[in-house]
Amino acid sequence: MLNKYEKTHNKFLEDVKKNKRVSPLKAIRSFCLSCMGFSGKDIKDCKGGDNCPLFQFRFGSNMTSRKKKR
């Protein structure tokens, strides 16, 4: 049985196969899900900050620009 994160990743892959436009943030989120074994909790606790250039985008949004807006 697929969890909700695996379903999200599979939907992303289907969209790519159908040549639909996908946002860069959705692509990054999908990458992070697959990297962390499809666990949202593990993405939240990810320690890849210095080693992963996608770290700040792992939630599907730019956390840096959010902090600036507040």
N, CA, C and O atoms as a Tripos MOL2 file, in Angstrom:
@<TRIPOS>MOLECULE
protein
  280   279    70     0     0
PROTEIN
NO_CHARGES

@<TRIPOS>ATOM
      1 N           0.8390   -1.1820    0.0000 N.3       1 MET1
      2 CA          0.0000    0.0000    0.0000 C.3       1 MET1
      3 C           0.8890    1.2520    0.0000 C.2       1 MET1
      4 O           1.8070    1.3660    0.8120 O.2       1 MET1
      5 N           0.6180    2.1580   -0.8850 N.am      2 LEU2
      6 CA          1.4080    3.3850   -0.9910 C.3       2 LEU2
      7 C           0.9510    4.3980    0.0570 C.2       2 LEU2
      8 O          -0.2430    4.5460    0.3190 O.2       2 LEU2
      9 N           1.9180    5.0890    0.6470 N.am      3 ASN3
     10 CA          1.5430    6.1780    1.5430 C.3       3 ASN3
     11 C           1.3270    7.4490    0.7130 C.2       3 ASN3
     12 O           1.5830    7.4650   -0.4910 O.2       3 ASN3
     13 N           0.8540    8.5090    1.3700 N.am      4 LYS4
     14 CA          0.5060    9.7230    0.6200 C.3       4 LYS4
     15 C           1.7130   10.3490   -0.0640 C.2       4 LYS4
     16 O           1.5650   11.0000   -1.0990 O.2       4 LYS4
     17 N           2.8890   10.1660    0.4880 N.am      5 TYR5
     18 CA          4.0870   10.7430   -0.1150 C.3       5 TYR5
     19 C           4.4940    9.9760   -1.3720 C.2       5 TYR5
     20 O           4.9480   10.5740   -2.3470 O.2       5 TYR5
     21 N           4.3330    8.6640   -1.3480 N.am      6 GLU6
     22 CA          4.6150    7.8700   -2.5430 C.3       6 GLU6
     23 C           3.6190    8.1970   -3.6540 C.2       6 GLU6
     24 O           3.9830    8.2350   -4.8290 O.2       6 GLU6
     25 N           2.3680    8.4330   -3.2800 N.am      7 LYS7
     26 CA          1.3570    8.8160   -4.2710 C.3       7 LYS7
     27 C           1.7040   10.1610   -4.9010 C.2       7 LYS7
     28 O           1.5620   10.3370   -6.1110 O.2       7 LYS7
     29 N           2.1630   11.1160   -4.0770 N.am      8 THR8
     30 CA          2.5750   12.4290   -4.5870 C.3       8 THR8
     31 C           3.7170   12.2740   -5.5810 C.2       8 THR8
     32 O           3.7080   12.8890   -6.6480 O.2       8 THR8
     33 N           4.6880   11.4590   -5.2320 N.am      9 HIS9
     34 CA          5.8440   11.2270   -6.1050 C.3       9 HIS9
     35 C           5.4070   10.5570   -7.4110 C.2       9 HIS9
     36 O           5.8570   10.9400   -8.4910 O.2       9 HIS9
     37 N           4.5320    9.5600   -7.3060 N.am     10 ASN10
     38 CA          4.0620    8.8540   -8.5060 C.3      10 ASN10
     39 C           3.2720    9.7760   -9.4290 C.2      10 ASN10
     40 O           3.3950    9.6830  -10.6500 O.2      10 ASN10
     41 N           2.4590   10.6700   -8.8520 N.am     11 LYS11
     42 CA          1.7120   11.6250   -9.6640 C.3      11 LYS11
     43 C           2.6740   12.5550  -10.3990 C.2      11 LYS11
     44 O           2.4680   12.8690  -11.5710 O.2      11 LYS11
     45 N           3.7150   12.9900   -9.7140 N.am     12 PHE12
     46 CA          4.7400   13.8250  -10.3440 C.3      12 PHE12
     47 C           5.3670   13.0840  -11.5290 C.2      12 PHE12
     48 O           5.5170   13.6560  -12.6090 O.2      12 PHE12
     49 N           5.7330   11.8170  -11.3280 N.am     13 LEU13
     50 CA          6.3600   11.0430  -12.3950 C.3      13 LEU13
     51 C           5.4190   10.8610  -13.5810 C.2      13 LEU13
     52 O           5.8520   10.9120  -14.7320 O.2      13 LEU13
     53 N           4.1340   10.6480  -13.3050 N.am     14 GLU14
     54 CA          3.1490   10.5230  -14.3870 C.3      14 GLU14
     55 C           3.0560   11.8140  -15.1900 C.2      14 GLU14
     56 O           2.9890   11.7790  -16.4180 O.2      14 GLU14
     57 N           3.0510   12.9620  -14.4960 N.am     15 ASP15
     58 CA          2.9940   14.2450  -15.1860 C.3      15 ASP15
     59 C           4.2120   14.4550  -16.0780 C.2      15 ASP15
     60 O           4.0960   14.9770  -17.1860 O.2      15 ASP15
     61 N           5.3660   14.0490  -15.5930 N.am     16 VAL16
     62 CA          6.5940   14.1840  -16.3900 C.3      16 VAL16
     63 C           6.5170   13.2960  -17.6320 C.2      16 VAL16
     64 O           6.8850   13.7220  -18.7280 O.2      16 VAL16
     65 N           6.0430   12.0730  -17.4600 N.am     17 LYS17
     66 CA          5.9320   11.1570  -18.5980 C.3      17 LYS17
     67 C           4.9560   11.6670  -19.6500 C.2      17 LYS17
     68 O           5.1360   11.4040  -20.8390 O.2      17 LYS17
     69 N           3.9250   12.3940  -19.2280 N.am     18 LYS18
     70 CA          2.9250   12.9420  -20.1440 C.3      18 LYS18
     71 C           3.3510   14.2960  -20.7120 C.2      18 LYS18
     72 O           2.5730   14.9590  -21.3980 O.2      18 LYS18
     73 N           4.5890   14.7030  -20.4260 N.am     19 ASN19
     74 CA          5.1430   15.9830  -20.8720 C.3      19 ASN19
     75 C           4.3480   17.1760  -20.3680 C.2      19 ASN19
     76 O           4.2860   18.2070  -21.0380 O.2      19 ASN19
     77 N           3.7370   17.0480  -19.1910 N.am     20 LYS20
     78 CA          3.0590   18.1850  -18.5720 C.3      20 LYS20
     79 C           4.0950   19.0480  -17.8860 C.2      20 LYS20
     80 O           5.1320   18.5660  -17.4300 O.2      20 LYS20
     81 N           3.7950   20.3310  -17.8230 N.am     21 ARG21
     82 CA          4.6930   21.2300  -17.1010 C.3      21 ARG21
     83 C           4.5750   20.9840  -15.6050 C.2      21 ARG21
     84 O           3.4740   20.8910  -15.0620 O.2      21 ARG21
     85 N           5.7060   20.8810  -14.9580 N.am     22 VAL22
     86 CA          5.7300   20.7470  -13.5020 C.3      22 VAL22
     87 C           6.6430   21.8290  -12.9520 C.2      22 VAL22
     88 O           7.6620   22.1660  -13.5550 O.2      22 VAL22
     89 N           6.2720   22.3640  -11.8120 N.am     23 SER23
     90 CA          7.0720   23.4490  -11.2490 C.3      23 SER23
     91 C           8.3880   22.8930  -10.7040 C.2      23 SER23
     92 O           8.4580   21.7330  -10.2980 O.2      23 SER23
     93 N           9.4140   23.7160  -10.6980 N.am     24 PRO24
     94 CA         10.6860   23.2810  -10.1260 C.3      24 PRO24
     95 C          10.5470   22.8750   -8.6590 C.2      24 PRO24
     96 O          11.2040   21.9360   -8.2090 O.2      24 PRO24
     97 N           9.6950   23.5800   -7.9120 N.am     25 LEU25
     98 CA          9.5280   23.2370   -6.5030 C.3      25 LEU25
     99 C           8.8830   21.8650   -6.3260 C.2      25 LEU25
    100 O           9.2230   21.1420   -5.3900 O.2      25 LEU25
    101 N           7.9610   21.5000   -7.2100 N.am     26 LYS26
    102 CA          7.3710   20.1650   -7.1400 C.3      26 LYS26
    103 C           8.4130   19.1030   -7.4760 C.2      26 LYS26
    104 O           8.4170   18.0260   -6.8810 O.2      26 LYS26
    105 N           9.2840   19.4000   -8.4160 N.am     27 ALA27
    106 CA         10.3440   18.4600   -8.7670 C.3      27 ALA27
    107 C          11.2990   18.2650   -7.5910 C.2      27 ALA27
    108 O          11.7230   17.1440   -7.3090 O.2      27 ALA27
    109 N          11.6310   19.3440   -6.9180 N.am     28 ILE28
    110 CA         12.5260   19.2610   -5.7630 C.3      28 ILE28
    111 C          11.8590   18.4830   -4.6340 C.2      28 ILE28
    112 O          12.4960   17.6430   -3.9980 O.2      28 ILE28
    113 N          10.5810   18.7590   -4.3800 N.am     29 ARG29
    114 CA          9.8430   18.0440   -3.3380 C.3      29 ARG29
    115 C           9.8220   16.5530   -3.6410 C.2      29 ARG29
    116 O          10.0170   15.7320   -2.7440 O.2      29 ARG29
    117 N           9.5900   16.2030   -4.8850 N.am     30 SER30
    118 CA          9.5620   14.8040   -5.2840 C.3      30 SER30
    119 C          10.9360   14.1530   -5.0880 C.2      30 SER30
    120 O          11.0320   13.0150   -4.6270 O.2      30 SER30
    121 N          11.9880   14.8800   -5.4380 N.am     31 PHE31
    122 CA         13.3460   14.3710   -5.2430 C.3      31 PHE31
    123 C          13.6140   14.1110   -3.7660 C.2      31 PHE31
    124 O          14.1540   13.0660   -3.4030 O.2      31 PHE31
    125 N          13.2350   15.0660   -2.9120 N.am     32 CYS32
    126 CA         13.4710   14.9220   -1.4730 C.3      32 CYS32
    127 C          12.6790   13.7550   -0.8950 C.2      32 CYS32
    128 O          13.1740   13.0340   -0.0300 O.2      32 CYS32
    129 N          11.4500   13.5700   -1.3730 N.am     33 LEU33
    130 CA         10.6590   12.4400   -0.9080 C.3      33 LEU33
    131 C          11.3470   11.1190   -1.2380 C.2      33 LEU33
    132 O          11.4280   10.2260   -0.3940 O.2      33 LEU33
    133 N          11.8380   11.0000   -2.4600 N.am     34 SER34
    134 CA         12.4980    9.7550   -2.8410 C.3      34 SER34
    135 C          13.8220    9.5840   -2.0850 C.2      34 SER34
    136 O          14.1860    8.4640   -1.7270 O.2      34 SER34
    137 N          14.5280   10.6630   -1.8460 N.am     35 CYS35
    138 CA         15.8050   10.6130   -1.1300 C.3      35 CYS35
    139 C          15.6220   10.1450    0.3170 C.2      35 CYS35
    140 O          16.4520    9.4080    0.8500 O.2      35 CYS35
    141 N          14.5210   10.5840    0.9470 N.am     36 MET36
    142 CA         14.2990   10.2870    2.3550 C.3      36 MET36
    143 C          13.3420    9.1120    2.5680 C.2      36 MET36
    144 O          12.7900    8.9610    3.6580 O.2      36 MET36
    145 N          13.1410    8.2890    1.5540 N.am     37 GLY37
    146 CA         12.3410    7.0890    1.7180 C.3      37 GLY37
    147 C          10.8550    7.3570    1.8670 C.2      37 GLY37
    148 O          10.1510    6.6060    2.5430 O.2      37 GLY37
    149 N          10.3710    8.4280    1.2380 N.am     38 PHE38
    150 CA          8.9520    8.7890    1.2210 C.3      38 PHE38
    151 C           8.3980    9.0200    2.6310 C.2      38 PHE38
    152 O           7.2730    8.6290    2.9410 O.2      38 PHE38
    153 N           9.1940    9.6480    3.4580 N.am     39 SER39
    154 CA          8.7680    9.9570    4.8220 C.3      39 SER39
    155 C           8.8120   11.4660    5.0360 C.2      39 SER39
    156 O           9.8800   12.0770    5.0140 O.2      39 SER39
    157 N           7.6300   12.0610    5.2430 N.am     40 GLY40
    158 CA          7.5690   13.5000    5.4940 C.3      40 GLY40
    159 C           8.3140   13.8920    6.7540 C.2      40 GLY40
    160 O           8.9230   14.9610    6.8070 O.2      40 GLY40
    161 N           8.2750   13.0410    7.7710 N.am     41 LYS41
    162 CA          8.9770   13.3260    9.0260 C.3      41 LYS41
    163 C          10.4830   13.3790    8.7980 C.2      41 LYS41
    164 O          11.1750   14.2360    9.3480 O.2      41 LYS41
    165 N          10.9780   12.4610    7.9860 N.am     42 ASP42
    166 CA         12.4130   12.4470    7.7110 C.3      42 ASP42
    167 C          12.8460   13.6840    6.9240 C.2      42 ASP42
    168 O          13.9540   14.1820    7.1200 O.2      42 ASP42
    169 N          11.9880   14.1820    6.0410 N.am     43 ILE43
    170 CA         12.3110   15.4060    5.3110 C.3      43 ILE43
    171 C          12.4020   16.5730    6.2790 C.2      43 ILE43
    172 O          13.2940   17.4140    6.1630 O.2      43 ILE43
    173 N          11.4860   16.6230    7.2260 N.am     44 LYS44
    174 CA         11.5080   17.6910    8.2320 C.3      44 LYS44
    175 C          12.7940   17.6420    9.0540 C.2      44 LYS44
    176 O          13.3520   18.6820    9.4030 O.2      44 LYS44
    177 N          13.2600   16.4320    9.3630 N.am     45 ASP45
    178 CA         14.4540   16.2520   10.1890 C.3      45 ASP45
    179 C          15.7420   16.1310    9.3890 C.2      45 ASP45
    180 O          16.7900   15.8100    9.9500 O.2      45 ASP45
    181 N          15.6780   16.3830    8.0910 N.am     46 CYS46
    182 CA         16.8410   16.2400    7.2210 C.3      46 CYS46
    183 C          18.0110   17.0970    7.7100 C.2      46 CYS46
    184 O          17.8400   18.2600    8.0740 O.2      46 CYS46
    185 N          19.1800   16.5070    7.7090 N.am     47 LYS47
    186 CA         20.3890   17.2010    8.1580 C.3      47 LYS47
    187 C          21.3260   17.5380    6.9940 C.2      47 LYS47
    188 O          22.5110   17.7950    7.2080 O.2      47 LYS47
    189 N          20.8080   17.5380    5.7810 N.am     48 GLY48
    190 CA         21.6410   17.7440    4.6060 C.3      48 GLY48
    191 C          21.9460   19.1850    4.2800 C.2      48 GLY48
    192 O          22.4030   19.4620    3.1710 O.2      48 GLY48
    193 N          21.7210   20.1100    5.1750 N.am     49 GLY49
    194 CA         21.8620   21.5410    4.9330 C.3      49 GLY49
    195 C          23.0890   21.9810    4.1680 C.2      49 GLY49
    196 O          22.9650   22.7070    3.1820 O.2      49 GLY49
    197 N          24.2620   21.5670    4.5890 N.am     50 ASP50
    198 CA         25.4970   22.0020    3.9330 C.3      50 ASP50
    199 C          25.8370   21.1600    2.7080 C.2      50 ASP50
    200 O          26.5620   21.6170    1.8250 O.2      50 ASP50
    201 N          25.3240   19.9420    2.6480 N.am     51 ASN51
    202 CA         25.6910   19.0250    1.5680 C.3      51 ASN51
    203 C          24.7020   18.9940    0.4200 C.2      51 ASN51
    204 O          25.0250   18.4840   -0.6530 O.2      51 ASN51
    205 N          23.5080   19.5250    0.6160 N.am     52 CYS52
    206 CA         22.4760   19.4390   -0.4090 C.3      52 CYS52
    207 C          22.0510   20.8360   -0.8570 C.2      52 CYS52
    208 O          21.5390   21.6100   -0.0470 O.2      52 CYS52
    209 N          22.2530   21.1710   -2.1250 N.am     53 PRO53
    210 CA         21.8770   22.5100   -2.5950 C.3      53 PRO53
    211 C          20.3620   22.7140   -2.6430 C.2      53 PRO53
    212 O          19.8990   23.8460   -2.7830 O.2      53 PRO53
    213 N          19.5810   21.6310   -2.5290 N.am     54 LEU54
    214 CA         18.1230   21.7250   -2.5680 C.3      54 LEU54
    215 C          17.5070   21.7990   -1.1720 C.2      54 LEU54
    216 O          16.2850   21.8580   -1.0390 O.2      54 LEU54
    217 N          18.3290   21.7960   -0.1490 N.am     55 PHE55
    218 CA         17.8620   21.7170    1.2350 C.3      55 PHE55
    219 C          16.7970   22.7570    1.5800 C.2      55 PHE55
    220 O          15.7820   22.4150    2.1870 O.2      55 PHE55
    221 N          17.0070   24.0000    1.2110 N.am     56 GLN56
    222 CA         16.0740   25.0620    1.5930 C.3      56 GLN56
    223 C          14.7340   24.9550    0.8650 C.2      56 GLN56
    224 O          13.7730   25.6250    1.2430 O.2      56 GLN56
    225 N          14.6610   24.1300   -0.1640 N.am     57 PHE57
    226 CA         13.4300   23.9720   -0.9380 C.3      57 PHE57
    227 C          12.7160   22.6520   -0.6360 C.2      57 PHE57
    228 O          11.7400   22.3230   -1.3120 O.2      57 PHE57
    229 N          13.1710   21.8970    0.3480 N.am     58 ARG58
    230 CA         12.6990   20.5300    0.5670 C.3      58 ARG58
    231 C          11.2230   20.4010    0.9100 C.2      58 ARG58
    232 O          10.6580   19.3170    0.7640 O.2      58 ARG58
    233 N          10.5830   21.4670    1.3590 N.am     59 PHE59
    234 CA          9.1600   21.4130    1.6790 C.3      59 PHE59
    235 C           8.2900   21.8170    0.4930 C.2      59 PHE59
    236 O           7.0700   21.9200    0.6220 O.2      59 PHE59
    237 N           8.9100   22.0450   -0.6530 N.am     60 GLY60
    238 CA          8.1530   22.4530   -1.8310 C.3      60 GLY60
    239 C           7.9520   23.9540   -1.8900 C.2      60 GLY60
    240 O           7.0940   24.4440   -2.6250 O.2      60 GLY60
    241 N           8.7340   24.6800   -1.1230 N.am     61 SER61
    242 CA          8.6970   26.1370   -1.1510 C.3      61 SER61
    243 C          10.0710   26.6620   -0.7570 C.2      61 SER61
    244 O          10.8930   25.9220   -0.2150 O.2      61 SER61
    245 N          10.3150   27.9250   -1.0270 N.am     62 ASN62
    246 CA         11.5930   28.5370   -0.6970 C.3      62 ASN62
    247 C          11.5110   29.0900    0.7160 C.2      62 ASN62
    248 O          10.9140   30.1430    0.9400 O.2      62 ASN62
    249 N          12.1010   28.3950    1.6580 N.am     63 MET63
    250 CA         12.0260   28.8000    3.0590 C.3      63 MET63
    251 C          12.7830   30.1110    3.3160 C.2      63 MET63
    252 O          12.4420   30.8510    4.2390 O.2      63 MET63
    253 N          13.7890   30.3930    2.5190 N.am     64 THR64
    254 CA         14.5490   31.6190    2.6890 C.3      64 THR64
    255 C          13.6830   32.8400    2.3920 C.2      64 THR64
    256 O          13.6950   33.8070    3.1540 O.2      64 THR64
    257 N          12.9360   32.8020    1.2960 N.am     65 SER65
    258 CA         12.1010   33.9610    0.9430 C.3      65 SER65
    259 C          10.9370   34.0980    1.9100 C.2      65 SER65
    260 O          10.4750   35.2140    2.1460 O.2      65 SER65
    261 N          10.4490   33.0010    2.4760 N.am     66 ARG66
    262 CA          9.3740   33.0900    3.4720 C.3      66 ARG66
    263 C           9.8310   33.8380    4.7010 C.2      66 ARG66
    264 O           9.0980   34.6630    5.2450 O.2      66 ARG66
    265 N          11.0390   33.5510    5.1390 N.am     67 LYS67
    266 CA         11.5620   34.2060    6.3410 C.3      67 LYS67
    267 C          11.7060   35.7080    6.1130 C.2      67 LYS67
    268 O          11.4860   36.4980    7.0310 O.2      67 LYS67
    269 N          12.0730   36.1070    4.8960 N.am     68 LYS68
    270 CA         12.2420   37.5140    4.5900 C.3      68 LYS68
    271 C          10.9210   38.2560    4.5960 C.2      68 LYS68
    272 O          10.8740   39.4290    4.9680 O.2      68 LYS68
    273 N           9.8350   37.5870    4.1860 N.am     69 LYS69
    274 CA          8.5240   38.2300    4.1080 C.3      69 LYS69
    275 C           7.9390   38.5260    5.4830 C.2      69 LYS69
    276 O           7.1980   39.4950    5.6500 O.2      69 LYS69
    277 N           8.2640   37.7130    6.4450 N.am     70 ARG70
    278 CA          7.6750   37.8810    7.7870 C.3      70 ARG70
    279 C           8.3370   38.9510    8.5810 C.2      70 ARG70
    280 O           7.9500   39.2020    9.7230 O.2      70 ARG70
@<TRIPOS>BOND
     1     1     2 1
     2     2     3 1
     3     3     4 2
     4     3     5 am
     5     5     6 1
     6     6     7 1
     7     7     8 2
     8     7     9 am
     9     9    10 1
    10    10    11 1
    11    11    12 2
    12    11    13 am
    13    13    14 1
    14    14    15 1
    15    15    16 2
    16    15    17 am
    17    17    18 1
    18    18    19 1
    19    19    20 2
    20    19    21 am
    21    21    22 1
    22    22    23 1
    23    23    24 2
    24    23    25 am
    25    25    26 1
    26    26    27 1
    27    27    28 2
    28    27    29 am
    29    29    30 1
    30    30    31 1
    31    31    32 2
    32    31    33 am
    33    33    34 1
    34    34    35 1
    35    35    36 2
    36    35    37 am
    37    37    38 1
    38    38    39 1
    39    39    40 2
    40    39    41 am
    41    41    42 1
    42    42    43 1
    43    43    44 2
    44    43    45 am
    45    45    46 1
    46    46    47 1
    47    47    48 2
    48    47    49 am
    49    49    50 1
    50    50    51 1
    51    51    52 2
    52    51    53 am
    53    53    54 1
    54    54    55 1
    55    55    56 2
    56    55    57 am
    57    57    58 1
    58    58    59 1
    59    59    60 2
    60    59    61 am
    61    61    62 1
    62    62    63 1
    63    63    64 2
    64    63    65 am
    65    65    66 1
    66    66    67 1
    67    67    68 2
    68    67    69 am
    69    69    70 1
    70    70    71 1
    71    71    72 2
    72    71    73 am
    73    73    74 1
    74    74    75 1
    75    75    76 2
    76    75    77 am
    77    77    78 1
    78    78    79 1
    79    79    80 2
    80    79    81 am
    81    81    82 1
    82    82    83 1
    83    83    84 2
    84    83    85 am
    85    85    86 1
    86    86    87 1
    87    87    88 2
    88    87    89 am
    89    89    90 1
    90    90    91 1
    91    91    92 2
    92    91    93 am
    93    93    94 1
    94    94    95 1
    95    95    96 2
    96    95    97 am
    97    97    98 1
    98    98    99 1
    99    99   100 2
   100    99   101 am
   101   101   102 1
   102   102   103 1
   103   103   104 2
   104   103   105 am
   105   105   106 1
   106   106   107 1
   107   107   108 2
   108   107   109 am
   109   109   110 1
   110   110   111 1
   111   111   112 2
   112   111   113 am
   113   113   114 1
   114   114   115 1
   115   115   116 2
   116   115   117 am
   117   117   118 1
   118   118   119 1
   119   119   120 2
   120   119   121 am
   121   121   122 1
   122   122   123 1
   123   123   124 2
   124   123   125 am
   125   125   126 1
   126   126   127 1
   127   127   128 2
   128   127   129 am
   129   129   130 1
   130   130   131 1
   131   131   132 2
   132   131   133 am
   133   133   134 1
   134   134   135 1
   135   135   136 2
   136   135   137 am
   137   137   138 1
   138   138   139 1
   139   139   140 2
   140   139   141 am
   141   141   142 1
   142   142   143 1
   143   143   144 2
   144   143   145 am
   145   145   146 1
   146   146   147 1
   147   147   148 2
   148   147   149 am
   149   149   150 1
   150   150   151 1
   151   151   152 2
   152   151   153 am
   153   153   154 1
   154   154   155 1
   155   155   156 2
   156   155   157 am
   157   157   158 1
   158   158   159 1
   159   159   160 2
   160   159   161 am
   161   161   162 1
   162   162   163 1
   163   163   164 2
   164   163   165 am
   165   165   166 1
   166   166   167 1
   167   167   168 2
   168   167   169 am
   169   169   170 1
   170   170   171 1
   171   171   172 2
   172   171   173 am
   173   173   174 1
   174   174   175 1
   175   175   176 2
   176   175   177 am
   177   177   178 1
   178   178   179 1
   179   179   180 2
   180   179   181 am
   181   181   182 1
   182   182   183 1
   183   183   184 2
   184   183   185 am
   185   185   186 1
   186   186   187 1
   187   187   188 2
   188   187   189 am
   189   189   190 1
   190   190   191 1
   191   191   192 2
   192   191   193 am
   193   193   194 1
   194   194   195 1
   195   195   196 2
   196   195   197 am
   197   197   198 1
   198   198   199 1
   199   199   200 2
   200   199   201 am
   201   201   202 1
   202   202   203 1
   203   203   204 2
   204   203   205 am
   205   205   206 1
   206   206   207 1
   207   207   208 2
   208   207   209 am
   209   209   210 1
   210   210   211 1
   211   211   212 2
   212   211   213 am
   213   213   214 1
   214   214   215 1
   215   215   216 2
   216   215   217 am
   217   217   218 1
   218   218   219 1
   219   219   220 2
   220   219   221 am
   221   221   222 1
   222   222   223 1
   223   223   224 2
   224   223   225 am
   225   225   226 1
   226   226   227 1
   227   227   228 2
   228   227   229 am
   229   229   230 1
   230   230   231 1
   231   231   232 2
   232   231   233 am
   233   233   234 1
   234   234   235 1
   235   235   236 2
   236   235   237 am
   237   237   238 1
   238   238   239 1
   239   239   240 2
   240   239   241 am
   241   241   242 1
   242   242   243 1
   243   243   244 2
   244   243   245 am
   245   245   246 1
   246   246   247 1
   247   247   248 2
   248   247   249 am
   249   249   250 1
   250   250   251 1
   251   251   252 2
   252   251   253 am
   253   253   254 1
   254   254   255 1
   255   255   256 2
   256   255   257 am
   257   257   258 1
   258   258   259 1
   259   259   260 2
   260   259   261 am
   261   261   262 1
   262   262   263 1
   263   263   264 2
   264   263   265 am
   265   265   266 1
   266   266   267 1
   267   267   268 2
   268   267   269 am
   269   269   270 1
   270   270   271 1
   271   271   272 2
   272   271   273 am
   273   273   274 1
   274   274   275 1
   275   275   276 2
   276   275   277 am
   277   277   278 1
   278   278   279 1
   279   279   280 2
@<TRIPOS>SUBSTRUCTURE
     1 MET1         2 RESIDUE 1 A MET
     2 LEU2         6 RESIDUE 1 A LEU
     3 ASN3        10 RESIDUE 1 A ASN
     4 LYS4        14 RESIDUE 1 A LYS
     5 TYR5        18 RESIDUE 1 A TYR
     6 GLU6        22 RESIDUE 1 A GLU
     7 LYS7        26 RESIDUE 1 A LYS
     8 THR8        30 RESIDUE 1 A THR
     9 HIS9        34 RESIDUE 1 A HIS
    10 ASN10       38 RESIDUE 1 A ASN
    11 LYS11       42 RESIDUE 1 A LYS
    12 PHE12       46 RESIDUE 1 A PHE
    13 LEU13       50 RESIDUE 1 A LEU
    14 GLU14       54 RESIDUE 1 A GLU
    15 ASP15       58 RESIDUE 1 A ASP
    16 VAL16       62 RESIDUE 1 A VAL
    17 LYS17       66 RESIDUE 1 A LYS
    18 LYS18       70 RESIDUE 1 A LYS
    19 ASN19       74 RESIDUE 1 A ASN
    20 LYS20       78 RESIDUE 1 A LYS
    21 ARG21       82 RESIDUE 1 A ARG
    22 VAL22       86 RESIDUE 1 A VAL
    23 SER23       90 RESIDUE 1 A SER
    24 PRO24       94 RESIDUE 1 A PRO
    25 LEU25       98 RESIDUE 1 A LEU
    26 LYS26      102 RESIDUE 1 A LYS
    27 ALA27      106 RESIDUE 1 A ALA
    28 ILE28      110 RESIDUE 1 A ILE
    29 ARG29      114 RESIDUE 1 A ARG
    30 SER30      118 RESIDUE 1 A SER
    31 PHE31      122 RESIDUE 1 A PHE
    32 CYS32      126 RESIDUE 1 A CYS
    33 LEU33      130 RESIDUE 1 A LEU
    34 SER34      134 RESIDUE 1 A SER
    35 CYS35      138 RESIDUE 1 A CYS
    36 MET36      142 RESIDUE 1 A MET
    37 GLY37      146 RESIDUE 1 A GLY
    38 PHE38      150 RESIDUE 1 A PHE
    39 SER39      154 RESIDUE 1 A SER
    40 GLY40      158 RESIDUE 1 A GLY
    41 LYS41      162 RESIDUE 1 A LYS
    42 ASP42      166 RESIDUE 1 A ASP
    43 ILE43      170 RESIDUE 1 A ILE
    44 LYS44      174 RESIDUE 1 A LYS
    45 ASP45      178 RESIDUE 1 A ASP
    46 CYS46      182 RESIDUE 1 A CYS
    47 LYS47      186 RESIDUE 1 A LYS
    48 GLY48      190 RESIDUE 1 A GLY
    49 GLY49      194 RESIDUE 1 A GLY
    50 ASP50      198 RESIDUE 1 A ASP
    51 ASN51      202 RESIDUE 1 A ASN
    52 CYS52      206 RESIDUE 1 A CYS
    53 PRO53      210 RESIDUE 1 A PRO
    54 LEU54      214 RESIDUE 1 A LEU
    55 PHE55      218 RESIDUE 1 A PHE
    56 GLN56      222 RESIDUE 1 A GLN
    57 PHE57      226 RESIDUE 1 A PHE
    58 ARG58      230 RESIDUE 1 A ARG
    59 PHE59      234 RESIDUE 1 A PHE
    60 GLY60      238 RESIDUE 1 A GLY
    61 SER61      242 RESIDUE 1 A SER
    62 ASN62      246 RESIDUE 1 A ASN
    63 MET63      250 RESIDUE 1 A MET
    64 THR64      254 RESIDUE 1 A THR
    65 SER65      258 RESIDUE 1 A SER
    66 ARG66      262 RESIDUE 1 A ARG
    67 LYS67      266 RESIDUE 1 A LYS
    68 LYS68      270 RESIDUE 1 A LYS
    69 LYS69      274 RESIDUE 1 A LYS
    70 ARG70      278 RESIDUE 1 A ARG
